[in-house]
Each structure stands twice: as C-alpha cells, then as structure tokens.
Amino acid sequence: MICPDAHPPSFGLLLRQVRDGLVRQLDTSMAEENLGIGFTHYLGLKVLAARAPCTANELAQALDQVPSAVTRLLDKLEALDCVRREPHAQDRRALQIVLTEPGRQLWARLKQRGDQTIDDAMRDLSADERAQLLSLMTRVRDSLVTP
C-alpha cells in the first residue's frame, strides 16, 4: 500500500513501486495458467522468443541473472516442454536453448497477459499521456547509458 505523503515520491521509489505492482499483477494473471510459473519465467520466455536459439550463458546475460538461476529457470521450462537443450551448432562443448512449439504457444498467451497488465496499469492515461510517459521514460533510460 502506498502511504500518502506531503512530499512528492522519490523517482527511484516510484519506479520500484510501479515495477513491483506490475510484477504482482502479472504473477496473479499467470497463476491462471496453473503451471507454477512467475515473472522470471515470463522474462525468460520473452528473451527466448526473440533470441533463441541461444546458450544458457547468453540467456543469463540477457536476463542479468547468475547461471545457476537460469539453470533452474530452464529446468522448469524444459519440464513444461517449452524449451529443449540441444548441442550447439558451432561449439561442441556448449548447448543451445531452443524454444519449442508449446513454448511459443505459451509465450503468446503470456504476452497477451503482459500486454493486458500494462493496459490495465495505464487505463487512466489518455493516448497522449501514454505516449508522453513512454517518451520521458525512454529519455531517462537513454541518459543512463554510458557513452
């Protein structure tokens, strides 16, 4: 719960509260799939939908996660038949992660849930306000990129 305050919220705290609220809402929505997956699995499938096949190391870097966390993520997704580990085409020592057709289908459903969560979060904003918010957030993000 957000406490009313006479002072405007700090930018960092506000960002964290928005992120946490989105994660909570998306986790609640994803629970309806009855697969025992959460936001981390959502992010993993999102990255894999865009980058697969890739190595577990590449996935860990994209998710900013340690390899052991990605191993657990992949174990769960593999148990759900969403990914397959295959020998790497160019490196005999490595495995590559391949998104399966059931994985693509699950990602399509989860993406709809994610899009709906974002729409719900911004329901009180006009189209112009949404565009302005995205523009401002993009500028803030870009200012944090080191030259």
N, C-alpha and C positions, 0 to 999 in steps of 0.2 A: 504494500500500500504506500502511496506517495503522500507525504505529510505536507500540508500547506505551509508556506513559509513567506515571510515578508520580503525576503531576498530572492532574486531570480536564481534558479538552479544552476549549478556549475555545469559547464559544457560537457566535461568528462562524465559526470554522474548522470546527466540526462541521456547521453549516448548509451551508457551502460544499462539504464532503466529501459530504454526503448529496445535494445538488443535482448535483454532478459525477458521482456514482455513478449516479443516476437517468438523467441525460443519456446517459452511456456505455451503459447497459443498453438504453435506448430506441433509441439510434442503432444498436446491434447488431441489435435486433429489426427496425427499419425497413429495414435493409440487405437483409433477406429479400425486400422488395418489388422490389428491383433497379431502382429509379428514380433513384438518385443523390441522394436527399433525406436531410435530417437533422433535428435537433431544431428548428432555426429554421423549417423548412417545417411541422413538426408544429404549432408555435405559431401560425404564420400561418393554417393551415387551421382551427385551433381558434377563433381570433378570427373568421375569416370565416364559419364555421359559425354563430356566434352573432350576428354583426353585419352580414353582407352583405345588401344592397349597401351599400358604404361607399367613401369615397375612399381613395386611397393615403395621403394625409396622416393621415386618421383611423386607418388601419391602423398607420402608423408610430407614432402617439401611443400606441395600444393596446399595441404591442409594445415601446415605449420604444426605438425604432430610428431612425436617421437615414434620410431619404427615399431616399438612394442605395442603402442596404442593402435597403430594401423594394422598390425597383425591381428589383433582382437577384432577390429572392425571387419577386416577381410574374412576372418573365420566365420563371423556371423552372416555376412553377405553370401559367403560360399555355402553355408548351411541352408540358406534360403534359395539356393540355385540362382543367385543374382550375378555372381562372378565366377570365373574359372581361372585358376593359375595354370599357365602353360609355359613350356620352355621358350625363352626369349629367342627371337629370330636371328639376332646378330651376336648374342653373348651366351655361350653355352652354360656359363656359371649362374646366370640370372633367370628369374621367372618374370613373365609379364602377366598383368592382370587384364582379363578380357571381360567385358560386360556381356552377359548372356541375354537372350531374348526376354526371359522372365525378368531380368534386371532392368531392361529397357522399359518393359511394361510397368514395373513398379515405379521406376523413376518418373514416368509420365503421370502416374497417379499422385505421387508425392509432389511433383512440380505444381500440379493443379492445387494441391493443398497449400503449398507455399505461396503461390500467387493469390489464393483466396485470403490467406492470413495477412498478406501485405495490403490487399484491397480493404479488408476489414479494419486494419490499423489506420488507414488513411481515409476512411469513409467520410470524415468530417471536413476533408480538404477539397476545395474545388480543383478542377483540372489545372488551372493556372497555378494554384498553390502547390500542387503536387510537382509540377514541372519546376517551380522555383525552388522547392525543397531539394529535389534531386540535383539541380544545378548548383546550389550552395554546398551541398554535401560533397559533390564531385570536386568543387574548388578546394574545399578543406582537405579532402583526401590527397589531391594533387599537390597541395602545398607541403604535405608531409613526405613526399618522395624526395629523396636526396638526389641532388643533381650529379 
